Amino acid sequence: MSKLSNYLKSDVAGYFTSCSDYWCDVYDKKVSHQSFNHYAICKRMEIVLRLVSDYAGANKLTMLDMGCGTGVVMEQLLLQGHTVYGIDISPGMVDRTKQRVGRYSSASCMLGDMERLPVASNSIDLVLCLGGLPYLHNDWTGVAEISRVLKPGGMGIIILPNAFRLGCLFDPYYYLCRIWEYLWHTIWKSNRKPLSASARNFGKNRNFRIRRYRLNGINRTLLANNLAEVRTVGVDYGPPTFFRRAILPETIAIRCSEVVRESAKKKGLTWLRAFSNQWVSSFRKTCEGSST
């Protein structure tokens, strides 16, 4: 995967604590007032829950949600009867999760580092990491930890943002402005000290420290950690922008995204996945990864 983040972990924790209200509310907005971002977040949760359901069938599994956020996905899994452990580096997120799932006897949530999971090897049926890998100091270590805690044959699901998403391909801002910012921060300022995780740095990825990925790199990383890809799904496409300003009403942009997403399922058009804003990727732990 791509180069290491140089945000301090305490900064990452503090940032997500500061925006925990947003992550509580974003799933709950009324559909009639949904934004493209709300649509994308809800769509990826829908895809994840479908993959989990297909894998679990009628079985009740032991699951781990790495970077559990405010516990929205955890609660959905608990309602299906699974045992779910949540881990997050942000105290604010952990507090929110405990408030949400505290009434479930099969739930547990704790502060933890995804690069050093406080979980026994070969003990988890299914691991979710829905957006946490791009923030790790070493995302390879995070993937290795997923492999370590999974039982042989167990399933993992990750969400990764795309470096070449459709919404950027036709916007001249990314060719005239963003490319020079990228060169400045990754080449000429490559030895800088860790940056403060301000809302400006994080929200706009101003300093390019939140990773973006390429579709053809996902499978290599999984295989290197005894994880075999099962399926990778594109979540959302767009919206088209011109110098970062939307050029379509959000309702139309959402419809266009749905058309592209459905087209990407068809034979001969699966290459469209390469331009999704983000992917949901599922994989199984192979027998070779069964040793502790």
Phi, psi and omega in degrees: 000190189275181189296164188287149173285148175241023168285143173289145181297327178295327177293317179299314180299315181295321180297312183288333172295320182293334182247023181295329177299318180300315183287342171285322189271333192297331179281344191257001179295145178295142182302325183294345180242021186288144173264171177298321180297317178297316177303313183295318181295317179291324180295318181292326176294320178301316180295316180299313182295327177292318178296318178298314181298317179297323181284316186285325185060230179269000183281149174257120191249163171262121187236155177233126176254102180278121186073056190288349178062229182266010171083016182295312180291320177306314182298320178298321179288323177295324178296337177273359175095008180277159170267125187229127174255134178246140177227134177211150181276346185264119178302322179297320178293317179298318178300317179296319180296317180298322177296323184283318189247007184300336182280352181267124181290340182263019181243147174210138180222139182212159170291140180190163181254123182292345176273351177216075185291132177277056186224140180293150177294147176055041186240352188244135178283323185212130179245132173250136171222088193261066175115358185278332186302320182298344183262353184287152172299323181219101183291334174298320178296321177298317178294320178298323178293322175301314180297320183297315187277341180289142169290152173306130184086353179291163186249143173237149176225126178234156173240129182231138177278147185270135176286339184235051183290153186303321183298341181263343191293329186247011179260116183297342179304320185287338179267329184265334185240305189296324182297324179287325174298319180298313180298320180297314186279332184261340181249298186284337179243030187292340183257019183290164179286162177306142186265151174292135183274062179287165178300325179296313180295317184284305188302322180256006185047047189303326184250015172060032182262350171268123188293152167236154190236165174247142185301319183286353178267346184294311185297322179298318180295319180295313182299324180294343180243030177059038178236127183254123181299135175258311184199139174234126186241133171284137186267305187214154185227119180104202358282156178293139182227161172229112189051047174070007175260131181297138180252000176231147171303148186299324180296322178288320178299322178294317178297318178298319178299318180296321178297314180294319181298317178291324179296325182294347178277345187275148178301132181092348180239010181296340178298341178298336178302332183297344183248010176293151176297326182205159180237146165257119183242129178248151184203162178242148174278127182278168180299328180297339181265016187277346182284151181271000000 
